[in-house]
């Protein structure tokens, strides 16, 4: 009788073990962790030159939040902006953007100067985290080549409401960096208008000698055709605002 009872107890124990295994007992594996990959947002930024005779240097575009500024009207230009506005240098502005924790991405236009003409375009792409969208802004700058320190651009344009597939177009004004007097001479204008002049064609100069020493709306050029005999520029280098169009499209 005792052997019979022991045999039954063994059967019951084996059955219980099998049931636990089937129900995911101590030896069962935990459920696999679900990993969600966030798709970044991508913005296509395209610049078109609307002037008649002002080539635009390669643009610098920066995607950032409120903690970064490229320029503000009525405030002194940074040295980095001065270098772009006087000589078309892009590297200093890119370095400034890269050093800021408020910048999510930056890009520089390629292919040399952007010449006038609707068919000529300069396009860059900015890829940013989706989490940055509620406070995302775009700033951009490009030198007007046949000027002393003129540039066009946009400061802190909000991109928060731009949905995937959507786009917006802005008309850009001409600004004066307020860092160099608008002499228009062959010694101080580095653009193609002074290429065969024999002048110094100086680009960046750390000395600031403008009468208005803050960023402001550019008053335009005078030119030698309009009474400034020392000017290396002509009427073809004049412009009316806007000087460029900027199209921003969210492609992803």
DOFI-240338 format. One record per residue (C-alpha): residue in three letters; z, y, x negated. Coordinates in Angstrom, 2 decimals, always signed. Example, Ala and Ser with C-alpha at 12.3 -4.5 7.8 and 13.67 -1.06 7.14 Angstrom:
REM residues 2
{r 'ala', {+7.80, -4.50, -12.30}} {r 'ser', {+7.14, -1.06, -13.67}} 
This chain:
REM residues 252
{r 'unk', {+0.00, +0.00, +0.00}} {r 'unk', {+0.90, +2.40, -2.81}} {r 'unk', {-2.44, +1.79, -4.52}} {r 'unk', {-4.24, +2.48, -1.26}} {r 'unk', {-2.39, +5.78, -0.77}} {r 'unk', {-3.13, +6.84, -4.34}} {r 'unk', {-6.81, +6.10, -3.92}} {r 'unk', {-6.94, +8.22, -0.74}} {r 'unk', {-5.19, +11.10, -2.47}} {r 'unk', {-7.77, +11.02, -5.28}} {r 'unk', {-10.61, +11.16, -2.76}} {r 'unk', {-9.03, +14.15, -1.01}} {r 'unk', {-8.61, +15.99, -4.35}} {r 'unk', {-12.25, +15.38, -5.33}} {r 'unk', {-13.47, +16.61, -1.95}} {r 'unk', {-11.41, +19.81, -2.23}} {r 'unk', {-12.79, +20.50, -5.71}} {r 'unk', {-16.37, +20.05, -4.50}} {r 'unk', {-15.71, +22.39, -1.56}} {r 'unk', {-14.34, +25.12, -3.83}} {r 'unk', {-17.38, +24.85, -6.09}} {r 'unk', {-19.75, +25.13, -3.16}} {r 'unk', {-17.91, +28.20, -1.83}} {r 'unk', {-17.97, +30.02, -5.17}} {r 'unk', {-14.57, +29.16, -6.59}} {r 'unk', {-13.19, +30.13, -9.96}} {r 'unk', {-16.34, +29.04, -11.81}} {r 'unk', {-18.72, +31.22, -9.69}} {r 'unk', {-20.55, +34.21, -11.36}} {r 'unk', {-19.96, +37.79, -10.15}} {r 'unk', {-22.86, +39.43, -8.28}} {r 'unk', {-25.42, +41.12, -10.52}} {r 'unk', {-24.91, +44.87, -10.95}} {r 'unk', {-27.63, +47.00, -9.35}} {r 'unk', {-28.94, +49.63, -11.79}} {r 'unk', {-30.63, +52.70, -10.27}} {r 'unk', {-33.11, +54.52, -12.53}} {r 'unk', {-33.54, +58.19, -11.63}} {r 'unk', {-37.15, +59.39, -11.86}} {r 'unk', {-37.39, +62.76, -13.65}} {r 'unk', {-39.14, +65.77, -12.15}} {r 'unk', {-42.34, +66.94, -13.84}} {r 'unk', {-43.81, +70.44, -13.56}} {r 'unk', {-47.37, +71.44, -14.49}} {r 'unk', {-47.50, +75.07, -15.67}} {r 'unk', {-50.94, +76.73, -15.89}} {r 'unk', {-51.74, +80.22, -17.16}} {r 'unk', {-55.02, +82.13, -16.56}} {r 'unk', {-55.88, +85.40, -18.35}} {r 'unk', {-57.07, +88.14, -15.94}} {r 'unk', {-57.72, +90.91, -18.48}} {r 'unk', {-61.10, +92.02, -19.81}} {r 'unk', {-60.29, +92.17, -23.51}} {r 'unk', {-56.76, +91.00, -24.20}} {r 'unk', {-56.47, +87.47, -25.64}} {r 'unk', {-53.13, +85.82, -24.86}} {r 'unk', {-51.37, +83.92, -27.63}} {r 'unk', {-50.10, +80.38, -26.95}} {r 'unk', {-47.49, +80.52, -24.22}} {r 'unk', {-43.87, +79.40, -24.50}} {r 'unk', {-42.46, +77.88, -21.30}} {r 'unk', {-38.76, +77.06, -20.84}} {r 'unk', {-37.05, +75.16, -18.00}} {r 'unk', {-33.39, +76.14, -17.79}} {r 'unk', {-30.42, +77.10, -15.62}} {r 'unk', {-28.68, +80.47, -15.27}} {r 'unk', {-27.07, +80.17, -18.69}} {r 'unk', {-30.30, +81.02, -20.56}} {r 'unk', {-32.47, +84.13, -20.48}} {r 'unk', {-35.78, +84.84, -22.16}} {r 'unk', {-35.76, +88.57, -21.42}} {r 'unk', {-34.43, +91.09, -18.94}} {r 'unk', {-35.97, +94.43, -18.02}} {r 'unk', {-33.85, +97.27, -19.36}} {r 'unk', {-32.23, +95.14, -22.07}} {r 'unk', {-33.03, +94.86, -25.78}} {r 'unk', {-35.39, +92.05, -26.74}} {r 'unk', {-34.04, +89.22, -28.84}} {r 'unk', {-35.45, +88.86, -32.35}} {r 'unk', {-37.14, +85.67, -31.16}} {r 'unk', {-38.94, +87.53, -28.36}} {r 'unk', {-39.77, +90.34, -30.79}} {r 'unk', {-41.49, +87.85, -33.09}} {r 'unk', {-43.62, +86.61, -30.22}} {r 'unk', {-44.42, +90.07, -28.82}} {r 'unk', {-45.38, +91.54, -32.21}} {r 'unk', {-47.00, +88.56, -33.91}} {r 'unk', {-47.52, +85.76, -31.41}} {r 'unk', {-44.96, +83.50, -33.13}} {r 'unk', {-43.83, +80.68, -30.83}} {r 'unk', {-41.51, +78.69, -33.11}} {r 'unk', {-38.54, +81.12, -33.02}} {r 'unk', {-38.43, +81.12, -29.21}} {r 'unk', {-38.69, +77.34, -29.09}} {r 'unk', {-35.82, +77.08, -31.58}} {r 'unk', {-33.74, +79.49, -29.49}} {r 'unk', {-34.37, +77.37, -26.39}} {r 'unk', {-33.59, +74.12, -28.19}} {r 'unk', {-30.21, +75.45, -29.32}} {r 'unk', {-29.09, +76.24, -25.77}} {r 'unk', {-27.20, +73.74, -23.61}} {r 'unk', {-28.65, +75.52, -20.57}} {r 'unk', {-32.24, +74.48, -21.43}} {r 'unk', {-33.64, +71.23, -20.06}} {r 'unk', {-37.14, +71.36, -21.58}} {r 'unk', {-39.57, +73.66, -23.38}} {r 'unk', {-43.28, +73.53, -24.18}} {r 'unk', {-45.87, +75.50, -26.17}} {r 'unk', {-49.51, +75.99, -25.23}} {r 'unk', {-52.13, +74.50, -27.53}} {r 'unk', {-55.74, +75.29, -28.37}} {r 'unk', {-55.40, +78.78, -29.80}} {r 'unk', {-55.61, +82.11, -27.96}} {r 'unk', {-56.24, +82.08, -24.23}} {r 'unk', {-59.35, +84.22, -23.73}} {r 'unk', {-60.14, +86.17, -20.56}} {r 'unk', {-62.00, +84.29, -17.84}} {r 'unk', {-61.09, +82.30, -14.74}} {r 'unk', {-62.47, +79.13, -16.33}} {r 'unk', {-60.10, +79.39, -19.29}} {r 'unk', {-56.69, +77.85, -18.68}} {r 'unk', {-53.65, +76.93, -20.72}} {r 'unk', {-51.53, +74.12, -19.25}} {r 'unk', {-48.21, +72.64, -20.34}} {r 'unk', {-45.86, +70.12, -18.75}} {r 'unk', {-42.08, +70.26, -18.41}} {r 'unk', {-40.06, +67.12, -17.65}} {r 'unk', {-36.51, +67.69, -16.43}} {r 'unk', {-33.69, +65.58, -14.91}} {r 'unk', {-33.64, +65.49, -11.11}} {r 'unk', {-29.98, +66.54, -11.26}} {r 'unk', {-31.07, +69.88, -12.72}} {r 'unk', {-33.22, +70.87, -9.71}} {r 'unk', {-30.63, +72.84, -7.67}} {r 'unk', {-30.28, +75.41, -10.47}} {r 'unk', {-33.65, +75.00, -12.20}} {r 'unk', {-35.51, +78.09, -13.39}} {r 'unk', {-38.69, +78.75, -15.37}} {r 'unk', {-39.21, +81.46, -18.00}} {r 'unk', {-42.45, +82.07, -19.91}} {r 'unk', {-43.86, +84.51, -22.46}} {r 'unk', {-47.23, +85.08, -24.18}} {r 'unk', {-48.26, +87.97, -26.44}} {r 'unk', {-51.14, +90.23, -25.50}} {r 'unk', {-52.94, +89.96, -28.82}} {r 'unk', {-54.57, +93.38, -29.05}} {r 'unk', {-51.32, +95.34, -28.68}} {r 'unk', {-48.39, +96.32, -30.85}} {r 'unk', {-45.66, +94.47, -28.93}} {r 'unk', {-47.06, +93.77, -25.50}} {r 'unk', {-46.54, +90.48, -23.70}} {r 'unk', {-46.78, +88.91, -20.29}} {r 'unk', {-44.48, +86.39, -18.73}} {r 'unk', {-41.88, +85.58, -16.12}} {r 'unk', {-38.12, +85.53, -16.32}} {r 'unk', {-35.92, +82.97, -14.53}} {r 'unk', {-38.30, +82.05, -11.69}} {r 'unk', {-36.46, +79.60, -9.42}} {r 'unk', {-38.02, +76.15, -9.02}} {r 'unk', {-35.24, +74.72, -6.83}} {r 'unk', {-37.26, +74.72, -3.62}} {r 'unk', {-40.48, +73.30, -5.06}} {r 'unk', {-40.91, +69.80, -3.62}} {r 'unk', {-42.92, +67.03, -5.25}} {r 'unk', {-46.61, +67.78, -4.71}} {r 'unk', {-45.93, +71.43, -3.96}} {r 'unk', {-47.13, +74.43, -5.97}} {r 'unk', {-46.71, +78.18, -6.21}} {r 'unk', {-48.80, +80.90, -7.89}} {r 'unk', {-47.40, +84.07, -9.43}} {r 'unk', {-49.15, +87.22, -10.63}} {r 'unk', {-47.77, +88.33, -13.99}} {r 'unk', {-47.29, +91.87, -15.28}} {r 'unk', {-47.63, +93.31, -18.78}} {r 'unk', {-44.36, +94.09, -20.55}} {r 'unk', {-43.52, +96.09, -23.65}} {r 'unk', {-40.85, +94.51, -25.87}} {r 'unk', {-39.63, +97.95, -26.91}} {r 'unk', {-39.53, +96.96, -30.56}} {r 'unk', {-42.57, +98.76, -32.04}} {r 'unk', {-44.31, +102.07, -31.33}} {r 'unk', {-47.67, +101.67, -29.62}} {r 'unk', {-49.71, +103.20, -32.42}} {r 'unk', {-52.70, +100.91, -31.69}} {r 'unk', {-53.65, +101.24, -35.34}} {r 'unk', {-55.47, +98.67, -37.47}} {r 'unk', {-52.34, +98.44, -39.60}} {r 'unk', {-50.05, +97.43, -36.72}} {r 'unk', {-52.20, +95.47, -34.24}} {r 'unk', {-52.75, +91.86, -35.40}} {r 'unk', {-55.28, +90.75, -32.76}} {r 'unk', {-59.03, +90.14, -33.06}} {r 'unk', {-59.80, +93.79, -32.25}} {r 'unk', {-58.77, +94.70, -35.81}} {r 'unk', {-60.33, +91.69, -37.55}} {r 'unk', {-62.95, +93.68, -39.49}} {r 'unk', {-61.11, +96.96, -39.73}} {r 'unk', {-59.72, +96.64, -43.25}} {r 'unk', {-56.26, +97.42, -41.90}} {r 'unk', {-53.01, +95.61, -42.67}} {r 'unk', {-52.94, +93.99, -39.20}} {r 'unk', {-49.18, +93.60, -39.52}} {r 'unk', {-47.53, +91.21, -37.12}} {r 'unk', {-43.71, +91.04, -37.02}} {r 'unk', {-41.77, +93.87, -38.61}} {r 'unk', {-37.95, +93.85, -38.33}} {r 'unk', {-37.82, +97.65, -38.11}} {r 'unk', {-37.58, +98.79, -34.51}} {r 'unk', {-39.10, +102.21, -33.99}} {r 'unk', {-40.14, +102.34, -30.33}} {r 'unk', {-39.10, +105.39, -28.32}} {r 'unk', {-37.94, +103.07, -25.53}} {r 'unk', {-35.99, +100.34, -27.29}} {r 'unk', {-35.59, +97.95, -24.35}} {r 'unk', {-37.98, +95.62, -22.53}} {r 'unk', {-39.96, +97.63, -19.98}} {r 'unk', {-43.22, +97.63, -18.04}} {r 'unk', {-46.02, +98.28, -20.51}} {r 'unk', {-47.56, +101.76, -20.08}} {r 'unk', {-50.96, +100.48, -21.21}} {r 'unk', {-53.06, +101.52, -24.19}} {r 'unk', {-54.80, +104.83, -24.81}} {r 'unk', {-57.68, +103.68, -27.09}} {r 'unk', {-59.97, +105.74, -29.31}} {r 'unk', {-62.37, +106.13, -26.39}} {r 'unk', {-59.72, +108.04, -24.49}} {r 'unk', {-58.52, +110.52, -27.10}} {r 'unk', {-56.47, +108.63, -29.69}} {r 'unk', {-58.55, +108.85, -32.88}} {r 'unk', {-56.21, +106.63, -34.91}} {r 'unk', {-56.49, +103.77, -32.41}} {r 'unk', {-58.38, +100.62, -33.35}} {r 'unk', {-58.77, +99.74, -29.67}} {r 'unk', {-61.44, +100.67, -27.13}} {r 'unk', {-61.66, +100.87, -23.36}} {r 'unk', {-62.42, +97.15, -23.17}} {r 'unk', {-58.87, +96.46, -24.31}} {r 'unk', {-57.34, +98.34, -21.39}} {r 'unk', {-55.96, +96.47, -18.40}} {r 'unk', {-54.58, +96.83, -14.89}} {r 'unk', {-51.70, +94.73, -13.60}} {r 'unk', {-51.58, +91.86, -12.96}} {r 'unk', {-52.76, +90.58, -16.32}} {r 'unk', {-52.43, +86.84, -15.65}} {r 'unk', {-51.80, +84.26, -12.95}} {r 'unk', {-49.27, +81.49, -13.35}} {r 'unk', {-49.50, +78.36, -11.22}} {r 'unk', {-46.53, +76.00, -11.13}} {r 'unk', {-47.03, +72.57, -9.58}} {r 'unk', {-44.45, +69.84, -9.27}} {r 'unk', {-46.41, +66.67, -9.97}} {r 'unk', {-43.47, +64.25, -9.76}} 
